[in-house]
């Protein structure tokens, strides 16, 4: 590299986006992903020992796939080459393979080939790499946001270890933001910026686990905000909101407003107002509420406020809860909307919750004994004790019903479950009256 090229490279690094400049060069600087790069984990040990085999990094944008590749580049003694599958073609790969063969033959040095967006390569391009990965000419490090089990050839997968990167948690994002603001060498430390606590929380929430998104926002905020009278650049909540292009909603996950919104959401479903239910759902989703938390509240409402007036409500709610865990955002908002609106529109009954409340109170206050004819009679000697004697098997009688005592003597006339007159409960109520012979 001549002096001109060196100066050009240095200028490019200086002018590069914050997310690129702040990218770690050693494992100790990496934030998050402890499940794969913790000190006792396979990937950490392999990078430290410079004993990598072919691997594929899979995860959402901004979670550190390229970062880990750069750490490998700075750690390994092998040659390191990077290409992007969105722009590279077969000729680029042929050139890499040719150089790798020469380095391996002349110097015994292996070559690591990092392919970003590897899912963009078609089957033929991926097949071209296979023999060179297999014979060790190149060590493949692939990165993809798509599920590699669907987008990468099975033959390549079988020769690679898959590492799934997770969306960074809020604390990891906050740590990166603080590093960005304070680091004078690679970050924005020379700007003397102050990132306020609520702004940091907001950016960490709204980034959705994407470090690049959070860093782009803080960089934009520092570069476009005027200095205050104290000579510092203050990044407050309003500035943070503008920089990440998301309006601040008054919704503190740990405060009163959080409970106000979820309370309004539940009461809207209970009150049969699907419009209000979907509105409060949207407000929670916009503010970054955990979709699993929302799904749990819908399931509870489906049982507590709909119950057997429409037994399908709980089925829909449970299915939605399972679906959002498998699908993720943003599509999960559709599933939650379907479930919330169904529960809101369903006929209502609180018979189930009233029944268990009354029964629990009775259990607390009254000591009872199971009637002898209902007690277990399957063990030797049970009959001699009178257990199971005179029990009548319901299926032997018309309508599969026979009148006999089921409650303990102490509360034999108690009523816990009172069916309503709406929806399916109306049918159940009529059915019980019929089989008990209480209809004309």
C-alpha positions as CSV (number, residue, x, y, z in Angstrom):
1,X,0.0,0.0,0.0
2,X,1.5,3.4,-1.1
3,X,1.1,6.6,0.9
4,X,-1.8,7.7,-1.2
5,X,-3.7,4.5,-0.7
6,X,-2.9,4.6,3.1
7,X,-4.2,8.2,3.3
8,X,-7.3,7.3,1.4
9,X,-8.1,4.3,3.6
10,X,-7.6,6.4,6.7
11,X,-10.0,9.0,5.4
12,X,-12.6,6.4,4.5
13,X,-12.4,5.0,8.0
14,X,-12.8,8.4,9.6
15,X,-15.8,9.3,7.4
16,X,-17.4,5.8,7.7
17,X,-20.8,5.6,9.5
18,X,-20.6,5.3,13.3
19,X,-21.9,1.8,13.2
20,X,-19.0,0.8,11.0
21,X,-16.3,2.8,12.9
22,X,-17.4,1.4,16.3
23,X,-17.4,-2.2,15.1
24,X,-15.3,-4.4,17.5
25,X,-12.0,-5.8,16.4
26,X,-11.5,-8.3,19.2
27,X,-13.9,-10.6,21.0
28,X,-13.7,-8.7,24.3
29,X,-15.3,-5.7,22.6
30,X,-18.3,-7.6,21.3
31,X,-21.6,-6.8,23.2
32,X,-24.3,-9.5,23.5
33,X,-24.5,-13.0,21.9
34,X,-23.1,-14.6,25.1
35,X,-24.9,-17.8,24.1
36,X,-22.4,-18.4,21.3
37,X,-19.3,-16.3,22.3
38,X,-19.2,-16.7,26.0
39,X,-15.8,-17.7,27.2
40,X,-16.9,-21.3,27.7
41,X,-18.6,-21.6,24.3
42,X,-17.4,-23.4,21.2
43,X,-17.1,-20.3,18.9
44,X,-15.2,-18.3,21.4
45,X,-12.7,-21.1,21.9
46,X,-12.4,-21.7,18.2
47,X,-11.7,-18.0,17.4
48,X,-9.2,-17.7,20.2
49,X,-7.4,-20.9,19.2
50,X,-7.6,-19.9,15.5
51,X,-9.1,-23.3,14.7
52,X,-12.2,-22.4,12.8
53,X,-14.1,-24.7,10.6
54,X,-16.8,-23.5,8.1
55,X,-19.6,-21.7,9.9
56,X,-22.7,-19.8,9.0
57,X,-24.0,-16.9,11.1
58,X,-27.8,-16.6,11.0
59,X,-29.8,-13.8,12.6
60,X,-31.7,-10.5,12.2
61,X,-30.0,-7.3,10.9
62,X,-27.8,-5.5,13.3
63,X,-27.0,-8.4,15.6
64,X,-23.3,-8.7,14.9
65,X,-22.9,-11.2,12.0
66,X,-20.4,-9.0,10.1
67,X,-18.9,-7.9,13.4
68,X,-18.0,-11.5,14.3
69,X,-16.5,-11.9,10.8
70,X,-14.3,-8.9,11.3
71,X,-13.2,-10.2,14.7
72,X,-12.2,-13.4,13.0
73,X,-10.3,-11.5,10.4
74,X,-8.4,-9.6,13.1
75,X,-7.7,-12.8,15.1
76,X,-6.8,-15.4,12.5
77,X,-3.4,-16.1,11.0
78,X,-5.2,-17.4,7.9
79,X,-5.9,-15.2,4.9
80,X,-9.2,-13.4,5.0
81,X,-11.3,-12.4,2.0
82,X,-14.7,-10.8,2.0
83,X,-17.3,-10.7,-0.7
84,X,-21.0,-9.8,-0.8
85,X,-23.4,-12.1,-2.5
86,X,-25.6,-9.3,-3.7
87,X,-22.7,-8.0,-6.0
88,X,-20.3,-10.9,-6.4
89,X,-20.4,-13.5,-9.2
90,X,-18.7,-16.7,-10.1
91,X,-15.6,-14.9,-11.4
92,X,-15.1,-13.3,-8.0
93,X,-15.2,-16.7,-6.4
94,X,-12.9,-18.2,-8.9
95,X,-10.3,-15.5,-8.2
96,X,-10.6,-16.1,-4.4
97,X,-10.3,-19.9,-4.9
98,X,-7.3,-19.5,-7.2
99,X,-5.5,-17.2,-4.6
100,X,-6.4,-19.6,-1.8
101,X,-4.9,-22.6,-3.7
102,X,-1.7,-20.6,-4.2
103,X,-1.4,-19.5,-0.6
104,X,-2.1,-23.1,0.6
105,X,0.4,-24.6,-1.7
106,X,3.2,-22.1,-1.4
107,X,2.9,-21.0,2.2
108,X,0.6,-23.6,3.8
109,X,-1.7,-20.7,4.8
110,X,-5.5,-21.3,4.8
111,X,-8.0,-18.8,3.5
112,X,-11.2,-17.8,5.2
113,X,-13.8,-16.6,2.8
114,X,-16.6,-14.4,4.4
115,X,-19.7,-14.2,2.2
116,X,-22.2,-11.7,3.4
117,X,-25.8,-12.3,2.4
118,X,-24.9,-15.8,1.3
119,X,-28.6,-16.7,0.8
120,X,-28.4,-14.4,-2.3
121,X,-26.2,-16.9,-4.1
122,X,-28.2,-19.2,-6.4
123,X,-27.8,-23.0,-6.2
124,X,-25.1,-23.0,-8.9
125,X,-23.0,-20.5,-7.1
126,X,-23.3,-22.3,-3.8
127,X,-22.5,-25.6,-5.5
128,X,-19.3,-24.1,-6.9
129,X,-17.9,-23.5,-3.4
130,X,-18.7,-27.1,-2.2
131,X,-15.5,-29.0,-3.4
132,X,-13.2,-26.2,-2.1
133,X,-14.9,-26.2,1.3
134,X,-14.8,-29.9,1.4
135,X,-11.0,-30.2,0.6
136,X,-10.1,-27.4,3.0
137,X,-8.9,-24.9,0.3
138,X,-11.3,-22.3,1.9
139,X,-12.9,-22.0,5.2
140,X,-16.4,-20.6,4.6
141,X,-17.9,-18.0,6.9
142,X,-21.4,-17.1,5.7
143,X,-23.8,-14.5,7.0
144,X,-27.5,-14.5,6.4
145,X,-30.7,-13.0,7.7
146,X,-32.7,-15.8,6.2
147,X,-33.2,-19.3,7.7
148,X,-30.1,-21.2,6.3
149,X,-32.0,-24.5,6.3
150,X,-34.2,-23.1,3.6
151,X,-31.8,-20.8,1.7
152,X,-28.4,-22.6,1.8
153,X,-27.7,-25.9,0.0
154,X,-27.9,-28.9,2.2
155,X,-24.4,-30.0,1.2
156,X,-22.9,-26.8,2.4
157,X,-24.9,-26.9,5.6
158,X,-23.7,-30.4,6.4
159,X,-20.1,-29.1,6.2
160,X,-20.8,-26.0,8.4
161,X,-21.7,-25.2,11.9
162,X,-24.8,-23.0,12.2
163,X,-24.7,-20.2,14.9
164,X,-27.9,-18.3,15.4
165,X,-27.5,-14.7,16.6
166,X,-30.3,-13.2,18.7
167,X,-31.7,-9.7,18.6
168,X,-29.7,-7.7,21.1
169,X,-31.4,-7.0,24.4
170,X,-32.1,-3.5,25.7
171,X,-29.0,-3.5,28.0
172,X,-26.7,-4.5,25.2
173,X,-28.1,-1.7,23.0
174,X,-27.7,0.8,25.9
175,X,-24.1,-0.3,26.4
176,X,-23.3,0.3,22.7
177,X,-25.0,3.7,22.8
178,X,-23.0,4.8,25.8
179,X,-19.8,3.5,24.1
180,X,-20.7,5.5,21.0
181,X,-21.2,8.7,22.9
182,X,-18.0,8.4,25.0
183,X,-15.5,6.8,22.7
184,X,-13.1,9.5,21.5
185,X,-11.2,7.3,19.1
186,X,-13.9,5.5,17.1
187,X,-17.1,7.0,18.5
188,X,-18.5,10.5,19.0
189,X,-16.7,11.3,22.2
190,X,-15.1,14.4,20.8
191,X,-18.5,16.0,20.3
192,X,-19.1,16.3,24.1
193,X,-22.6,14.9,23.8
194,X,-24.8,13.9,26.6
195,X,-27.3,11.1,26.1
196,X,-30.2,11.4,28.6
197,X,-31.5,8.3,30.4
198,X,-35.0,8.4,29.0
199,X,-33.6,9.0,25.5
200,X,-31.2,6.0,25.9
201,X,-34.1,3.8,27.1
202,X,-36.3,4.9,24.2
203,X,-33.6,4.2,21.5
204,X,-32.8,0.9,23.1
205,X,-36.5,-0.1,23.0
206,X,-37.2,1.2,19.5
207,X,-34.1,-0.3,17.9
208,X,-35.8,-3.7,18.3
209,X,-32.5,-5.5,18.9
210,X,-30.8,-3.9,15.9
211,X,-27.5,-2.2,17.0
212,X,-27.0,-0.5,13.7
213,X,-30.4,1.2,13.9
214,X,-29.6,2.6,17.4
215,X,-26.1,3.7,16.4
216,X,-27.4,5.4,13.2
217,X,-30.0,7.3,15.3
218,X,-27.5,8.5,17.9
219,X,-25.1,9.6,15.2
220,X,-27.7,11.6,13.4
221,X,-28.8,13.2,16.7
222,X,-25.3,14.3,17.6
223,X,-24.5,15.6,14.1
224,X,-27.7,17.6,13.8
225,X,-28.4,18.9,17.3
226,X,-27.2,22.4,18.4
227,X,-25.1,22.8,21.5
228,X,-26.8,24.0,24.6
229,X,-25.6,26.9,26.7
230,X,-23.3,24.6,28.7
231,X,-21.4,23.8,25.4
232,X,-22.7,20.2,25.2
233,X,-25.0,18.4,22.8
234,X,-27.9,17.1,24.8
235,X,-29.8,14.2,23.2
236,X,-33.2,14.2,24.9
237,X,-36.3,12.1,24.3
238,X,-37.7,14.3,21.7
239,X,-34.5,14.3,19.7
240,X,-34.2,10.6,20.0
241,X,-37.7,10.2,18.7
242,X,-37.0,12.3,15.7
243,X,-33.7,10.5,14.9
244,X,-35.2,7.0,14.9
245,X,-38.3,8.3,13.1
246,X,-40.7,6.9,15.7
247,X,-43.1,9.1,17.8
248,X,-42.8,8.9,21.5
249,X,-45.8,7.3,23.1
250,X,-46.4,7.8,26.8
251,X,-46.0,4.1,27.7
252,X,-43.6,3.2,30.5
253,X,-43.4,-0.6,30.7
254,X,-42.6,-0.4,34.4
255,X,-45.0,2.4,35.3
256,X,-48.6,3.3,35.8
257,X,-49.3,4.1,32.1
258,X,-48.3,0.5,31.1
259,X,-51.1,-0.8,33.4
260,X,-53.5,1.8,32.2
261,X,-53.2,0.8,28.6
262,X,-53.4,-3.0,29.3
263,X,-56.3,-2.4,31.6
264,X,-58.1,-0.4,28.8
265,X,-57.3,-3.2,26.4
266,X,-58.8,-5.9,28.6
267,X,-61.9,-3.8,29.5
268,X,-62.5,-3.0,25.8
269,X,-62.5,-6.8,25.0
270,X,-64.7,-7.4,28.0
271,X,-67.0,-4.6,26.9
272,X,-67.4,-6.0,23.4
273,X,-65.8,-3.0,21.7
274,X,-63.4,-4.5,19.0
275,X,-62.4,-1.0,17.7
276,X,-61.1,0.1,21.1
277,X,-59.5,-3.3,21.7
278,X,-57.5,-3.1,18.5
279,X,-56.6,0.5,19.1
280,X,-55.1,-0.3,22.5
281,X,-53.4,-3.3,21.0
282,X,-51.8,-1.0,18.3
283,X,-50.7,1.4,21.0
284,X,-48.9,-1.4,22.9
285,X,-47.3,-2.8,19.8
286,X,-46.1,0.6,18.6
287,X,-44.5,1.2,22.0
288,X,-42.6,-2.1,21.8
289,X,-44.7,-4.2,24.2
290,X,-43.8,-7.9,24.4
291,X,-46.2,-9.7,22.1
292,X,-46.1,-12.8,24.4
293,X,-47.3,-10.6,27.3
294,X,-50.2,-9.3,25.1
295,X,-51.1,-12.9,24.0
296,X,-51.2,-14.0,27.6
297,X,-53.7,-11.2,28.5
298,X,-55.9,-12.2,25.5
299,X,-56.0,-15.8,26.7
300,X,-57.0,-14.8,30.2
301,X,-59.7,-12.6,28.9
302,X,-61.0,-15.3,26.7
303,X,-61.6,-17.5,29.7
304,X,-62.5,-14.9,32.3
305,X,-64.9,-12.8,30.3
306,X,-66.1,-15.1,27.5
307,X,-65.8,-18.6,29.0
308,X,-68.3,-21.1,27.8
309,X,-70.5,-18.5,26.2
310,X,-68.1,-19.2,23.3
311,X,-65.5,-21.9,24.0
312,X,-63.8,-21.2,20.7
313,X,-62.6,-17.9,22.1
314,X,-60.0,-19.6,24.3
315,X,-59.0,-21.9,21.4
316,X,-58.4,-18.8,19.2
317,X,-56.5,-17.1,21.9
318,X,-54.2,-20.1,22.6
319,X,-53.6,-20.6,18.9
320,X,-52.6,-16.9,18.6
321,X,-50.2,-17.2,21.5
322,X,-48.5,-20.2,19.9
323,X,-48.5,-18.5,16.5
324,X,-46.8,-15.2,17.6
325,X,-44.0,-17.1,19.2
326,X,-43.3,-18.9,15.9
327,X,-43.9,-16.0,13.5
328,X,-42.6,-13.0,15.3
329,X,-43.1,-9.3,14.4
330,X,-44.3,-7.6,12.3
331,X,-46.7,-10.3,11.2
332,X,-47.6,-11.2,14.8
333,X,-49.6,-8.0,15.0
334,X,-52.1,-9.5,12.5
335,X,-52.5,-12.6,14.6
336,X,-53.0,-10.6,17.8
337,X,-55.6,-8.4,16.1
338,X,-57.6,-11.4,15.0
339,X,-57.6,-12.9,18.5
340,X,-58.4,-9.6,20.3
341,X,-61.2,-8.7,17.9
342,X,-62.7,-12.3,18.2
343,X,-62.7,-12.1,22.0
344,X,-64.2,-8.6,21.9
345,X,-67.0,-9.8,19.5
346,X,-67.8,-13.0,21.3
347,X,-70.8,-13.4,23.7
348,X,-69.7,-12.8,27.2
349,X,-69.9,-14.8,30.5
350,X,-68.0,-14.6,33.7
351,X,-69.6,-17.8,35.0
352,X,-66.3,-19.7,35.1
353,X,-64.4,-17.1,37.1
354,X,-67.3,-16.7,39.5
355,X,-67.5,-20.5,39.9
356,X,-63.9,-21.0,40.8
357,X,-64.0,-18.0,43.2
358,X,-66.9,-19.4,45.1
359,X,-65.5,-22.9,45.2
360,X,-62.1,-21.6,46.5
361,X,-63.9,-19.6,49.2
362,X,-65.8,-22.7,50.2
363,X,-62.6,-24.8,50.3
364,X,-61.1,-22.2,52.5
365,X,-64.0,-22.0,55.0
366,X,-65.5,-25.5,55.1
367,X,-63.8,-28.8,55.8
368,X,-65.4,-31.6,53.8
369,X,-65.1,-35.3,53.1
370,X,-65.6,-37.0,49.7
371,X,-68.9,-39.0,49.8
372,X,-68.2,-42.7,50.3
373,X,-69.8,-43.8,47.0
374,X,-67.4,-41.5,45.0
375,X,-64.3,-42.7,46.7
376,X,-61.7,-44.9,45.0
377,X,-62.7,-48.6,45.1
378,X,-59.9,-50.1,42.9
379,X,-57.6,-51.3,45.7
380,X,-58.1,-54.4,47.8
381,X,-60.3,-53.9,50.9
382,X,-61.9,-50.6,49.6
383,X,-65.3,-52.2,49.4
384,X,-65.1,-53.4,53.0
385,X,-64.6,-49.7,53.9
386,X,-67.7,-48.8,51.9
387,X,-65.7,-47.0,49.2
388,X,-67.5,-46.9,45.9
389,X,-70.5,-48.8,47.2
390,X,-73.8,-47.7,45.5
391,X,-72.0,-45.6,43.0
392,X,-74.1,-45.3,39.8
393,X,-72.4,-45.2,36.5
394,X,-73.9,-42.3,34.5
395,X,-73.5,-43.9,31.1
396,X,-75.8,-46.7,32.0
397,X,-78.8,-44.4,32.2
398,X,-80.9,-42.4,29.7
399,X,-79.2,-39.2,28.5
400,X,-76.1,-40.5,30.3
401,X,-77.4,-38.9,33.5
402,X,-78.5,-40.2,36.8
403,X,-79.4,-38.2,39.8
404,X,-77.0,-38.8,42.7
405,X,-75.0,-36.7,45.2
406,X,-71.6,-35.5,44.1
407,X,-70.8,-32.7,46.5
408,X,-69.7,-33.5,50.0
409,X,-72.5,-33.7,52.7
410,X,-71.3,-30.5,54.3
411,X,-72.0,-28.4,51.2
412,X,-74.4,-30.7,49.3
413,X,-76.7,-27.9,48.3
414,X,-74.0,-25.4,47.2
415,X,-74.2,-23.8,43.8
416,X,-70.9,-22.6,42.3
417,X,-71.4,-22.6,38.5
418,X,-74.3,-20.6,37.2
419,X,-74.7,-20.7,33.5
420,X,-75.7,-17.5,31.7
421,X,-78.2,-17.0,28.9
422,X,-75.8,-16.0,26.1
423,X,-74.1,-17.9,23.4
424,X,-73.2,-21.5,24.0
425,X,-73.9,-21.3,27.7
426,X,-77.6,-20.9,26.8
427,X,-77.4,-24.3,25.0
428,X,-75.5,-25.9,28.0
429,X,-78.1,-24.5,30.4
430,X,-81.0,-26.0,28.4
431,X,-79.1,-29.3,28.0
432,X,-78.6,-29.7,31.8
433,X,-82.3,-28.9,32.5
434,X,-83.3,-31.5,29.9
435,X,-81.2,-34.3,31.2
436,X,-82.1,-33.5,34.8
437,X,-85.8,-33.7,33.8
438,X,-86.5,-30.1,34.8
439,X,-88.2,-29.3,31.5
440,X,-91.9,-30.0,30.8
